Amino acid sequence: MTHVNNRLFDEFAKLMNDAAGVAQGVRGEAENMFRAQIERFIGDMDLVTRDEFEAVKAMAIAARDENEALKARLVALESKISNGDEA
């Protein structure tokens, strides 16, 4: 009887190991499918890359600096005109 119980437990353990392997495989497939769906979703969105963002950011900073320089030049010219010092 002990031998039958041991064999029964061995078969049950083997069955559980097989079931765990199948469950792990299903989990891996589900993760892959989820990852593919997320990548497709993000790909469909109109997102920019980090490099594109940094390039536009640099352009905006340069435009702002140029705008500030032109504003200062305009203020100086207006001051010069209002003081009667025609150029």
N, CA, C and O atoms as CSV, one atom per row, in Angstrom:
chain,resi,resn,atom,element,x,y,z
A,1,MET,N,N,0.816,-1.187,0.000
A,1,MET,CA,C,0.000,0.000,0.000
A,1,MET,C,C,0.870,1.266,0.000
A,1,MET,O,O,0.527,2.255,-0.648
A,2,THR,N,N,1.992,1.231,0.727
A,2,THR,CA,C,2.887,2.372,0.778
A,2,THR,C,C,3.467,2.653,-0.601
A,2,THR,O,O,3.628,3.804,-1.006
A,3,HIS,N,N,3.776,1.571,-1.310
A,3,HIS,CA,C,4.333,1.727,-2.656
A,3,HIS,C,C,3.301,2.367,-3.601
A,3,HIS,O,O,3.659,3.183,-4.450
A,4,VAL,N,N,2.049,2.002,-3.455
A,4,VAL,CA,C,0.979,2.556,-4.285
A,4,VAL,C,C,0.784,4.034,-3.955
A,4,VAL,O,O,0.594,4.852,-4.856
A,5,ASN,N,N,0.831,4.381,-2.655
A,5,ASN,CA,C,0.685,5.777,-2.242
A,5,ASN,C,C,1.829,6.633,-2.776
A,5,ASN,O,O,1.619,7.747,-3.256
A,6,ASN,N,N,3.058,6.084,-2.681
A,6,ASN,CA,C,4.209,6.820,-3.188
A,6,ASN,C,C,4.082,7.034,-4.691
A,6,ASN,O,O,4.355,8.124,-5.195
A,7,ARG,N,N,3.673,6.005,-5.396
A,7,ARG,CA,C,3.512,6.120,-6.849
A,7,ARG,C,C,2.412,7.134,-7.170
A,7,ARG,O,O,2.552,7.933,-8.096
A,8,LEU,N,N,1.342,7.101,-6.421
A,8,LEU,CA,C,0.243,8.040,-6.620
A,8,LEU,C,C,0.723,9.473,-6.377
A,8,LEU,O,O,0.403,10.379,-7.146
A,9,PHE,N,N,1.484,9.668,-5.315
A,9,PHE,CA,C,2.039,10.994,-5.030
A,9,PHE,C,C,3.028,11.429,-6.107
A,9,PHE,O,O,3.056,12.600,-6.487
A,10,ASP,N,N,3.837,10.495,-6.599
A,10,ASP,CA,C,4.782,10.814,-7.674
A,10,ASP,C,C,4.042,11.244,-8.939
A,10,ASP,O,O,4.423,12.219,-9.585
A,11,GLU,N,N,2.997,10.524,-9.284
A,11,GLU,CA,C,2.204,10.869,-10.466
A,11,GLU,C,C,1.526,12.225,-10.278
A,11,GLU,O,O,1.462,13.041,-11.197
A,12,PHE,N,N,1.023,12.442,-9.070
A,12,PHE,CA,C,0.367,13.724,-8.781
A,12,PHE,C,C,1.366,14.878,-8.860
A,12,PHE,O,O,1.044,15.938,-9.396
A,13,ALA,N,N,2.561,14.683,-8.336
A,13,ALA,CA,C,3.602,15.708,-8.388
A,13,ALA,C,C,4.003,15.982,-9.832
A,13,ALA,O,O,4.210,17.133,-10.217
A,14,LYS,N,N,4.113,14.921,-10.633
A,14,LYS,CA,C,4.457,15.092,-12.045
A,14,LYS,C,C,3.356,15.876,-12.761
A,14,LYS,O,O,3.644,16.748,-13.581
A,15,LEU,N,N,2.123,15.570,-12.457
A,15,LEU,CA,C,0.990,16.264,-13.055
A,15,LEU,C,C,1.012,17.744,-12.664
A,15,LEU,O,O,0.759,18.609,-13.503
A,16,MET,N,N,1.309,18.034,-11.414
A,16,MET,CA,C,1.382,19.430,-10.959
A,16,MET,C,C,2.532,20.173,-11.627
A,16,MET,O,O,2.393,21.339,-11.998
A,17,ASN,N,N,3.672,19.496,-11.780
A,17,ASN,CA,C,4.808,20.115,-12.479
A,17,ASN,C,C,4.453,20.421,-13.931
A,17,ASN,O,O,4.776,21.492,-14.444
A,18,ASP,N,N,3.796,19.487,-14.580
A,18,ASP,CA,C,3.370,19.712,-15.964
A,18,ASP,C,C,2.379,20.868,-16.043
A,18,ASP,O,O,2.465,21.707,-16.939
A,19,ALA,N,N,1.442,20.907,-15.105
A,19,ALA,CA,C,0.442,21.980,-15.089
A,19,ALA,C,C,1.122,23.327,-14.842
A,19,ALA,O,O,0.747,24.331,-15.447
A,20,ALA,N,N,2.111,23.351,-13.965
A,20,ALA,CA,C,2.843,24.591,-13.691
A,20,ALA,C,C,3.591,25.043,-14.943
A,20,ALA,O,O,3.643,26.237,-15.239
A,21,GLY,N,N,4.165,24.098,-15.672
A,21,GLY,CA,C,4.871,24.435,-16.913
A,21,GLY,C,C,3.919,25.002,-17.951
A,21,GLY,O,O,4.246,25.972,-18.634
A,22,VAL,N,N,2.745,24.402,-18.069
A,22,VAL,CA,C,1.749,24.905,-19.012
A,22,VAL,C,C,1.285,26.292,-18.594
A,22,VAL,O,O,1.150,27.183,-19.432
A,23,ALA,N,N,1.042,26.475,-17.304
A,23,ALA,CA,C,0.605,27.785,-16.808
A,23,ALA,C,C,1.668,28.841,-17.074
A,23,ALA,O,O,1.344,29.971,-17.438
A,24,GLN,N,N,2.915,28.485,-16.898
A,24,GLN,CA,C,4.002,29.423,-17.152
A,24,GLN,C,C,4.080,29.760,-18.644
A,24,GLN,O,O,4.339,30.906,-19.014
A,25,GLY,N,N,3.858,28.772,-19.484
A,25,GLY,CA,C,3.838,29.012,-20.925
A,25,GLY,C,C,2.695,29.928,-21.328
A,25,GLY,O,O,2.867,30.821,-22.158
A,26,VAL,N,N,1.528,29.704,-20.738
A,26,VAL,CA,C,0.373,30.557,-21.024
A,26,VAL,C,C,0.648,31.973,-20.540
A,26,VAL,O,O,0.305,32.943,-21.216
A,27,ARG,N,N,1.256,32.089,-19.388
A,27,ARG,CA,C,1.590,33.413,-18.863
A,27,ARG,C,C,2.549,34.141,-19.801
A,27,ARG,O,O,2.377,35.328,-20.078
A,28,GLY,N,N,3.559,33.419,-20.287
A,28,GLY,CA,C,4.521,34.014,-21.214
A,28,GLY,C,C,3.842,34.475,-22.496
A,28,GLY,O,O,4.134,35.557,-23.005
A,29,GLU,N,N,2.932,33.651,-23.020
A,29,GLU,CA,C,2.198,34.032,-24.231
A,29,GLU,C,C,1.329,35.264,-23.980
A,29,GLU,O,O,1.260,36.166,-24.815
A,30,ALA,N,N,0.667,35.294,-22.820
A,30,ALA,CA,C,-0.184,36.442,-22.480
A,30,ALA,C,C,0.661,37.715,-22.358
A,30,ALA,O,O,0.254,38.780,-22.823
A,31,GLU,N,N,1.821,37.603,-21.741
A,31,GLU,CA,C,2.707,38.770,-21.623
A,31,GLU,C,C,3.167,39.250,-22.992
A,31,GLU,O,O,3.206,40.454,-23.248
A,32,ASN,N,N,3.515,38.318,-23.875
A,32,ASN,CA,C,3.945,38.686,-25.223
A,32,ASN,C,C,2.821,39.370,-25.995
A,32,ASN,O,O,3.052,40.363,-26.686
A,33,MET,N,N,1.617,38.843,-25.879
A,33,MET,CA,C,0.479,39.442,-26.566
A,33,MET,C,C,0.195,40.837,-26.016
A,33,MET,O,O,-0.070,41.770,-26.775
A,34,PHE,N,N,0.252,40.970,-24.695
A,34,PHE,CA,C,0.014,42.265,-24.065
A,34,PHE,C,C,1.068,43.275,-24.497
A,34,PHE,O,O,0.745,44.419,-24.817
A,35,ARG,N,N,2.315,42.856,-24.505
A,35,ARG,CA,C,3.417,43.727,-24.918
A,35,ARG,C,C,3.237,44.164,-26.378
A,35,ARG,O,O,3.458,45.328,-26.713
A,36,ALA,N,N,2.839,43.235,-27.233
A,36,ALA,CA,C,2.632,43.561,-28.646
A,36,ALA,C,C,1.483,44.562,-28.805
A,36,ALA,O,O,1.565,45.482,-29.619
A,37,GLN,N,N,0.417,44.378,-28.028
A,37,GLN,CA,C,-0.722,45.299,-28.089
A,37,GLN,C,C,-0.308,46.693,-27.624
A,37,GLN,O,O,-0.687,47.686,-28.244
A,38,ILE,N,N,0.460,46.779,-26.550
A,38,ILE,CA,C,0.918,48.067,-26.031
A,38,ILE,C,C,1.837,48.739,-27.051
A,38,ILE,O,O,1.716,49.941,-27.290
A,39,GLU,N,N,2.748,47.986,-27.649
A,39,GLU,CA,C,3.650,48.554,-28.649
A,39,GLU,C,C,2.860,49.065,-29.852
A,39,GLU,O,O,3.176,50.122,-30.398
A,40,ARG,N,N,1.838,48.324,-30.265
A,40,ARG,CA,C,1.008,48.769,-31.386
A,40,ARG,C,C,0.239,50.032,-31.011
A,40,ARG,O,O,0.139,50.964,-31.809
A,41,PHE,N,N,-0.303,50.060,-29.792
A,41,PHE,CA,C,-1.046,51.228,-29.321
A,41,PHE,C,C,-0.152,52.469,-29.295
A,41,PHE,O,O,-0.549,53.539,-29.758
A,42,ILE,N,N,1.042,52.320,-28.757
A,42,ILE,CA,C,1.977,53.446,-28.689
A,42,ILE,C,C,2.416,53.843,-30.093
A,42,ILE,O,O,2.580,55.028,-30.382
A,43,GLY,N,N,2.604,52.858,-30.964
A,43,GLY,CA,C,2.990,53.148,-32.337
A,43,GLY,C,C,1.913,53.926,-33.080
A,43,GLY,O,O,2.225,54.763,-33.927
A,44,ASP,N,N,0.649,53.657,-32.769
A,44,ASP,CA,C,-0.463,54.359,-33.415
A,44,ASP,C,C,-0.613,55.781,-32.908
A,44,ASP,O,O,-1.184,56.629,-33.594
A,45,MET,N,N,-0.106,56.050,-31.714
A,45,MET,CA,C,-0.188,57.410,-31.171
A,45,MET,C,C,0.840,58.280,-31.888
A,45,MET,O,O,1.835,57.778,-32.410
A,46,ASP,N,N,0.598,59.555,-31.909
A,46,ASP,CA,C,1.496,60.474,-32.609
A,46,ASP,C,C,2.504,61.035,-31.604
A,46,ASP,O,O,2.445,62.208,-31.237
A,47,LEU,N,N,3.423,60.180,-31.169
A,47,LEU,CA,C,4.417,60.567,-30.175
A,47,LEU,C,C,5.731,60.919,-30.861
A,47,LEU,O,O,6.031,60.424,-31.947
A,48,VAL,N,N,6.499,61.769,-30.222
A,48,VAL,CA,C,7.811,62.131,-30.749
A,48,VAL,C,C,8.887,61.398,-29.959
A,48,VAL,O,O,8.689,60.997,-28.812
A,49,THR,N,N,10.024,61.241,-30.610
A,49,THR,CA,C,11.143,60.610,-29.919
A,49,THR,C,C,11.833,61.644,-29.026
A,49,THR,O,O,11.585,62.843,-29.158
A,50,ARG,N,N,12.670,61.196,-28.146
A,50,ARG,CA,C,13.414,62.084,-27.259
A,50,ARG,C,C,14.298,63.019,-28.080
A,50,ARG,O,O,14.407,64.205,-27.768
A,51,ASP,N,N,14.924,62.492,-29.123
A,51,ASP,CA,C,15.797,63.321,-29.965
A,51,ASP,C,C,15.012,64.436,-30.646
A,51,ASP,O,O,15.474,65.575,-30.710
A,52,GLU,N,N,13.819,64.106,-31.156
A,52,GLU,CA,C,12.985,65.129,-31.799
A,52,GLU,C,C,12.563,66.194,-30.794
A,52,GLU,O,O,12.573,67.387,-31.098
A,53,PHE,N,N,12.193,65.749,-29.591
A,53,PHE,CA,C,11.783,66.684,-28.553
A,53,PHE,C,C,12.928,67.624,-28.191
A,53,PHE,O,O,12.732,68.834,-28.080
A,54,GLU,N,N,14.115,67.067,-28.007
A,54,GLU,CA,C,15.274,67.881,-27.636
A,54,GLU,C,C,15.617,68.881,-28.745
A,54,GLU,O,O,16.005,70.013,-28.454
A,55,ALA,N,N,15.477,68.475,-30.014
A,55,ALA,CA,C,15.764,69.382,-31.133
A,55,ALA,C,C,14.789,70.558,-31.140
A,55,ALA,O,O,15.198,71.706,-31.312
A,56,VAL,N,N,13.506,70.274,-30.955
A,56,VAL,CA,C,12.503,71.347,-30.938
A,56,VAL,C,C,12.702,72.239,-29.717
A,56,VAL,O,O,12.516,73.454,-29.796
A,57,LYS,N,N,13.075,71.646,-28.603
A,57,LYS,CA,C,13.340,72.421,-27.390
A,57,LYS,C,C,14.499,73.393,-27.618
A,57,LYS,O,O,14.431,74.554,-27.214
A,58,ALA,N,N,15.549,72.917,-28.261
A,58,ALA,CA,C,16.709,73.780,-28.562
A,58,ALA,C,C,16.304,74.909,-29.503
A,58,ALA,O,O,16.746,76.046,-29.340
A,59,MET,N,N,15.462,74.593,-30.489
A,59,MET,CA,C,14.994,75.632,-31.411
A,59,MET,C,C,14.163,76.681,-30.668
A,59,MET,O,O,14.288,77.874,-30.945
A,60,ALA,N,N,13.324,76.253,-29.738
A,60,ALA,CA,C,12.493,77.187,-28.973
A,60,ALA,C,C,13.356,78.085,-28.097
A,60,ALA,O,O,13.086,79.280,-27.974
A,61,ILE,N,N,14.388,77.519,-27.490
A,61,ILE,CA,C,15.288,78.315,-26.650
A,61,ILE,C,C,16.017,79.348,-27.504
A,61,ILE,O,O,16.151,80.505,-27.104
A,62,ALA,N,N,16.486,78.932,-28.674
A,62,ALA,CA,C,17.188,79.864,-29.567
A,62,ALA,C,C,16.254,80.976,-30.032
A,62,ALA,O,O,16.657,82.137,-30.104
A,63,ALA,N,N,15.000,80.622,-30.349
A,63,ALA,CA,C,14.025,81.632,-30.789
A,63,ALA,C,C,13.711,82.608,-29.661
A,63,ALA,O,O,13.581,83.811,-29.892
A,64,ARG,N,N,13.590,82.090,-28.441
A,64,ARG,CA,C,13.317,82.959,-27.300
A,64,ARG,C,C,14.490,83.918,-27.063
A,64,ARG,O,O,14.278,85.105,-26.814
A,65,ASP,N,N,15.706,83.415,-27.140
A,65,ASP,CA,C,16.885,84.268,-26.946
A,65,ASP,C,C,16.949,85.352,-28.022
A,65,ASP,O,O,17.248,86.510,-27.730
A,66,GLU,N,N,16.664,84.965,-29.275
A,66,GLU,CA,C,16.677,85.938,-30.358
A,66,GLU,C,C,15.577,86.982,-30.154
A,66,GLU,O,O,15.791,88.170,-30.395
A,67,ASN,N,N,14.412,86.538,-29.714
A,67,ASN,CA,C,13.304,87.460,-29.446
A,67,ASN,C,C,13.673,88.460,-28.351
A,67,ASN,O,O,13.368,89.647,-28.472
A,68,GLU,N,N,14.319,87.998,-27.297
A,68,GLU,CA,C,14.724,88.890,-26.217
A,68,GLU,C,C,15.772,89.904,-26.702
A,68,GLU,O,O,15.744,91.072,-26.313
A,69,ALA,N,N,16.691,89.443,-27.550
A,69,ALA,CA,C,17.712,90.347,-28.091
A,69,ALA,C,C,17.067,91.397,-28.990
A,69,ALA,O,O,17.430,92.572,-28.925
A,70,LEU,N,N,16.120,90.989,-29.824
A,70,LEU,CA,C,15.428,91.937,-30.700
A,70,LEU,C,C,14.585,92.917,-29.897
A,70,LEU,O,O,14.476,94.090,-30.256
A,71,LYS,N,N,13.996,92.442,-28.821
A,71,LYS,CA,C,13.193,93.320,-27.965
A,71,LYS,C,C,14.092,94.388,-27.330
A,71,LYS,O,O,13.730,95.565,-27.294
A,72,ALA,N,N,15.238,93.984,-26.839
A,72,ALA,CA,C,16.170,94.939,-26.236
A,72,ALA,C,C,16.646,95.946,-27.280
A,72,ALA,O,O,16.772,97.133,-26.982
A,73,ARG,N,N,16.908,95.488,-28.489
A,73,ARG,CA,C,17.334,96.388,-29.567
A,73,ARG,C,C,16.224,97.380,-29.917
A,73,ARG,O,O,16.489,98.561,-30.144
A,74,LEU,N,N,14.977,96.893,-29.961
A,74,LEU,CA,C,13.835,97.757,-30.262
A,74,LEU,C,C,13.654,98.820,-29.177
A,74,LEU,O,O,13.412,99.988,-29.480
A,75,VAL,N,N,13.770,98.415,-27.927
A,75,VAL,CA,C,13.646,99.368,-26.820
A,75,VAL,C,C,14.732,100.435,-26.929
A,75,VAL,O,O,14.459,101.617,-26.716
A,76,ALA,N,N,15.948,100.038,-27.255
A,76,ALA,CA,C,17.046,100.994,-27.400
A,76,ALA,C,C,16.782,101.960,-28.547
A,76,ALA,O,O,17.006,103.163,-28.417
A,77,LEU,N,N,16.302,101.428,-29.677
A,77,LEU,CA,C,16.008,102.292,-30.821
A,77,LEU,C,C,14.862,103.252,-30.519
A,77,LEU,O,O,14.924,104.425,-30.888
A,78,GLU,N,N,13.819,102.766,-29.854
A,78,GLU,CA,C,12.689,103.631,-29.498
A,78,GLU,C,C,13.136,104.723,-28.535
A,78,GLU,O,O,12.698,105.869,-28.634
A,79,SER,N,N,14.005,104.362,-27.609
A,79,SER,CA,C,14.520,105.347,-26.647
A,79,SER,C,C,15.345,106.410,-27.375
A,79,SER,O,O,15.251,107.600,-27.075
A,80,LYS,N,N,16.145,105.962,-28.325
A,80,LYS,CA,C,16.977,106.872,-29.089
A,80,LYS,C,C,16.111,107.849,-29.915
A,80,LYS,O,O,16.416,109.038,-30.006
A,81,ILE,N,N,15.025,107.320,-30.513
A,81,ILE,CA,C,14.119,108.167,-31.321
A,81,ILE,C,C,13.374,109.145,-30.430
A,81,ILE,O,O,13.225,110.315,-30.782
A,82,SER,N,N,12.905,108.677,-29.279
A,82,SER,CA,C,12.121,109.549,-28.410
A,82,SER,C,C,12.978,110.663,-27.787
A,82,SER,O,O,12.446,111.697,-27.384
A,83,ASN,N,N,14.289,110.459,-27.707
A,83,ASN,CA,C,15.188,111.480,-27.186
A,83,ASN,C,C,15.622,112.463,-28.273
A,83,ASN,O,O,16.363,113.406,-27.993
A,84,GLY,N,N,15.173,112.253,-29.496
A,84,GLY,CA,C,15.516,113.146,-30.587
A,84,GLY,C,C,16.850,112.846,-31.211
A,84,GLY,O,O,17.330,113.635,-32.025
A,85,ASP,N,N,17.464,111.749,-30.869
A,85,ASP,CA,C,18.755,111.364,-31.450
A,85,ASP,C,C,18.494,110.491,-32.666
A,85,ASP,O,O,18.631,109.271,-32.584
A,86,GLU,N,N,18.128,111.076,-33.773
A,86,GLU,CA,C,17.819,110.317,-34.986
A,86,GLU,C,C,19.099,109.652,-35.488
A,86,GLU,O,O,20.178,110.243,-35.465
A,87,ALA,N,N,18.955,108.453,-35.923
A,87,ALA,CA,C,20.130,107.698,-36.384
A,87,ALA,C,C,20.588,108.091,-37.749
A,87,ALA,O,O,21.562,107.537,-38.257
